């Protein structure tokens, strides 16, 4: 439905966590999950290539912007395929948007979330934190969650409020299997980081 080069031209330069490399990683993983789960690979691949084209409008609500832009880009394609793509894009967010309902939407959701954990997830959260001027590490108060009063936010805070919870939100068997391995690596990294910061290792 769309080529990689056609998709690339739709993206402005993003930060290291949300650039076109992220789109390519999500696409490869989404296709892998789709093949394993028996989903429509063409729908999943197209939705993955277009899922973040709304980010130039800001992160909040970008899924709605991306879905509407995708509808225009895919005009002339079979309507049921366009609807399937836009539905998947609309439901790919972790903190917002409707939950993914179709198998194709679930494949994209899992692939996008998996790119936020594991070794890639660790690299992304520190790249984003560095760009935002965050400290490398800070104590996270007990009971801290995303509804806590917002003060200092570091990669450690992001691990506590979001990254550590991703594995339990994955929707496909393939995604959960990949997610467990990525989560275990990431959790071990943050535990080791804390031990080193405290001079215990």
Secondary structure, DSSP 4 states (H G I P E B T S, - for coil): ---HHHHHTT-----TTSSHHHHHHHHHHHHHHHHHHT--HHHHHHHHHHTTTTGGG-STTHHHHHHHHHHHHTTTS-HHHHHHHHHHHHT--SSSSPPP-SHHHHHHHHHHHHTTSHHHHHHHHHHHHHHTT--S--PPPTT--TTSPP----HHHHHHHTGGGGGGG--SHHHHHHHHHHHHHHHHHHHHHHHHHTT--
